Amino acid sequence: MNHTFNFGHFIPISTVDWHGRSASVLFFRGCQFDCPYCQNHAYLTGRDDRTIEEMCSTIAKAVPYISALVFSGGEPTMQSDALIDLAKYAKSKSLDIGLETNGLAFDVIRKMVDEGLLDKVFLDIKAPLDEPVQYAKVAGTNKETGARAVRGAAGTLKMCLDEDIEIEVRTTVFKGLVGPEHVLKIMSYIDTNTSGNLTYAIQQGIPENTRNLKDTEIFTRDEMLEMAGALKPGCLKHIRIRTREQGDELIL
């Protein structure tokens, strides 16, 4: 494990990235997408090469205070060798592993599952999975990649449920891009195509945290509550909303 990876950021202790857990969060640089509302756009470009050994040492310092490690980005599956090496190290320290992902690199996620390196997936479903053109628009990419993104997200969702991997589906809503009608369609897909314990979280996009959508009107907490209230739970375990006003709230 002497190779390097493109490092983004490290949070030693977080209580908000994995509900109910104290976790470290490791951000990787780079992503296949360029979502216009991205809150982590600082990690999409640039280089900060770190060795795996250096990162393992950093994680080790946090181990006494955490029970899990969450990989985020950017998109961590783009640096699959480093991701898997670091997940193996975390497992050797008896940490549970969470992965925040867009699901595009389904083969990498499949490998992590097969090797017992994944305990929870936070899957970003950006738009309805039967609308690849809309998906491409929200992801800031071309139609071909949008179609692959839809297949990857759908495949990741099914695999996690089939393999009994805990999963939270997340959709960020942003006026003029993703709204109540899209949330309803995503919920309909989930209800029709999956069964099992699943959390669905609707996240409030924050314009001032984006690169170029800073003047967009925000969905209010009341509007977020209305979106969540319109959902028919079906097989869902929980529905959550996340807003600037009240943070993380359990709706169901």
C-alpha positions in Angstrom: 0.0 0.0 0.0 2.7 2.5 -1.0 0.8 4.3 -3.7 -0.8 7.8 -3.5 -4.3 9.1 -4.0 -5.7 12.5 -4.7 -6.9 13.7 -1.2 -9.6 16.2 -0.6 -10.3 16.6 3.1 -10.6 14.7 6.4 -13.0 15.2 9.2 -11.8 13.3 12.3 -15.2 13.2 14.1 -18.6 13.8 12.6 -22.0 13.0 14.0 -24.0 14.2 11.0 -22.7 12.1 8.1 -24.0 8.8 9.5 -27.1 9.2 11.6 -26.6 7.9 15.1 -22.9 7.2 14.6 -19.6 8.9 15.4 -17.6 8.7 12.2 -14.6 10.0 10.4 -15.2 11.3 6.9 -12.6 11.1 4.1 -13.2 13.2 1.0 -11.6 12.2 -2.3 -11.0 14.6 -5.2 -12.6 14.2 -8.6 -16.0 13.3 -9.9 -17.5 12.0 -13.2 -20.2 14.7 -12.9 -20.4 18.5 -12.7 -23.7 19.0 -10.9 -24.6 22.7 -11.0 -25.8 22.6 -7.3 -22.8 20.7 -6.0 -22.0 21.7 -2.4 -18.5 20.0 -2.5 -17.3 21.6 -5.7 -14.0 22.4 -4.1 -13.1 18.7 -4.3 -14.0 18.3 -8.0 -10.6 19.5 -9.3 -7.0 20.1 -8.1 -4.4 17.8 -6.6 -3.2 17.0 -3.2 -1.4 13.6 -3.3 -1.2 11.7 -0.1 0.2 8.2 0.5 -2.0 5.4 1.8 0.3 5.0 4.8 -0.1 8.6 5.7 -3.8 8.4 5.5 -3.9 5.2 7.6 -1.9 7.0 10.2 -4.4 9.9 10.2 -7.3 7.5 10.5 -5.6 5.6 13.4 -5.6 8.8 15.5 -9.3 9.1 15.2 -10.1 5.4 15.9 -10.5 5.7 19.7 -13.4 8.2 19.1 -15.3 6.7 16.2 -17.1 3.6 15.2 -17.2 4.1 11.4 -15.4 5.7 8.4 -17.4 7.3 5.6 -15.8 7.8 2.2 -17.1 10.9 0.3 -16.0 13.3 -2.3 -16.1 14.1 -5.1 -16.7 10.5 -6.0 -14.5 8.1 -4.1 -15.0 5.1 -6.4 -13.0 7.0 -9.1 -9.9 6.1 -7.1 -10.8 2.5 -6.5 -7.4 1.1 -5.5 -7.0 3.7 -2.7 -10.6 3.3 -1.7 -10.3 -0.4 -1.2 -7.0 -0.3 0.5 -8.2 2.3 3.0 -11.5 0.4 3.5 -9.4 -2.8 4.3 -7.4 -0.8 6.8 -10.5 0.6 8.5 -12.0 -2.9 8.7 -8.8 -4.1 10.4 -9.5 -1.4 13.1 -13.1 -2.8 13.5 -14.7 0.3 11.9 -17.9 0.1 9.8 -17.6 1.5 6.3 -20.0 3.9 4.7 -19.8 5.1 1.1 -21.3 8.3 -0.3 -21.6 7.6 -4.1 -23.5 8.5 -7.3 -23.5 4.7 -8.1 -21.9 5.2 -11.5 -19.0 2.9 -10.8 -21.2 -0.1 -10.0 -18.3 -2.6 -10.5 -16.3 -1.0 -7.7 -19.2 -1.0 -5.3 -19.8 -4.6 -6.2 -16.2 -5.5 -5.4 -16.5 -3.8 -2.0 -19.6 -5.7 -1.2 -18.0 -9.0 -2.3 -15.0 -8.4 -0.1 -17.0 -7.4 3.0 -15.9 -3.8 2.9 -19.2 -2.0 2.9 -21.8 -1.6 5.7 -23.8 1.3 4.5 -24.3 3.1 1.2 -25.5 6.7 0.9 -26.7 6.7 -2.7 -27.3 10.0 -4.5 -30.2 9.7 -6.8 -30.3 13.0 -8.6 -33.4 12.7 -10.8 -36.0 10.1 -11.8 -34.3 6.9 -12.9 -36.5 6.6 -16.0 -35.5 10.1 -17.3 -31.8 9.9 -18.5 -32.0 13.2 -20.2 -33.1 15.0 -17.1 -30.5 13.0 -15.1 -27.8 14.2 -17.4 -29.0 17.8 -17.0 -28.9 17.6 -13.2 -25.5 15.8 -13.2 -24.0 18.4 -15.6 -23.0 15.8 -18.1 -23.8 14.4 -21.5 -26.7 12.1 -22.4 -24.5 9.0 -22.7 -23.1 9.5 -19.2 -26.5 10.3 -17.9 -27.9 7.0 -19.2 -24.9 5.1 -17.6 -25.6 7.1 -14.4 -29.2 5.9 -14.3 -28.1 2.3 -14.8 -25.4 2.5 -12.2 -27.7 4.1 -9.6 -30.5 1.6 -10.2 -28.0 -1.3 -10.1 -26.4 -0.1 -6.9 -29.8 0.3 -5.3 -30.9 -3.2 -6.2 -27.6 -4.8 -5.2 -27.6 -3.2 -1.7 -31.1 -4.4 -1.0 -30.3 -7.9 -2.4 -27.2 -8.1 -0.3 -28.8 -6.6 2.8 -26.5 -3.6 2.8 -28.0 -0.7 4.7 -28.9 2.1 2.3 -30.0 5.7 2.4 -31.1 7.3 -0.9 -30.6 11.0 -1.1 -32.1 13.6 -3.4 -31.0 17.2 -3.3 -33.8 19.6 -4.4 -33.1 22.8 -6.1 -35.6 25.2 -7.7 -35.6 25.1 -11.5 -33.7 21.8 -11.5 -35.1 19.2 -9.1 -38.4 19.7 -7.5 -41.5 18.0 -6.0 -42.5 16.3 -9.2 -39.1 14.7 -9.5 -39.1 13.5 -5.9 -42.5 11.8 -6.4 -41.2 10.0 -9.5 -38.1 8.8 -7.6 -40.3 7.6 -4.8 -42.5 5.8 -7.3 -39.5 4.0 -8.8 -38.3 3.0 -5.4 -41.7 1.7 -4.4 -42.2 -0.2 -7.6 -38.7 -1.7 -8.1 -37.4 -2.4 -4.6 -38.4 -4.0 -1.3 -36.6 -3.9 2.0 -35.5 -1.4 4.6 -34.6 1.8 2.9 -34.3 5.4 4.1 -35.1 8.3 1.7 -33.7 11.7 2.5 -34.7 14.9 0.8 -31.9 17.5 1.0 -32.3 21.3 0.7 -29.9 22.6 -1.9 -28.2 25.7 -0.5 -27.6 28.3 -3.4 -24.7 30.2 -1.7 -22.7 26.9 -1.4 -22.8 26.4 -5.2 -20.4 27.8 -7.8 -22.8 29.6 -10.1 -26.4 29.2 -8.8 -26.0 31.6 -5.8 -29.1 33.7 -6.8 -31.5 30.8 -7.0 -34.5 30.9 -4.6 -34.3 28.2 -2.0 -36.9 25.6 -1.1 -38.2 26.5 2.4 -38.5 24.0 5.2 -42.3 24.2 4.8 -42.0 23.3 1.2 -39.6 20.5 2.1 -42.1 19.2 4.6 -44.8 19.3 2.0 -42.7 17.3 -0.4 -42.0 14.6 2.2 -45.7 14.6 3.2 -46.8 13.9 -0.3 -44.8 10.6 -0.4 -46.5 7.3 0.0 -44.0 5.4 2.2 -44.4 1.9 0.7 -41.4 -0.1 1.7 -39.5 2.8 3.3 -38.0 2.5 6.7 -37.6 6.2 7.2 -38.2 9.5 5.4 -35.9 12.4 6.4 -35.6 16.0 5.4 -32.4 18.1 5.8 -32.7 21.9 5.9 -30.6 24.9 6.9 -33.5 25.9 9.3 -33.7 22.7 11.3 -31.0 20.3 10.2 -31.8 16.6 10.0 -35.4 15.8 10.7 -37.2 12.4 10.8 -40.5 12.6 9.1 -41.4 8.9 9.1 
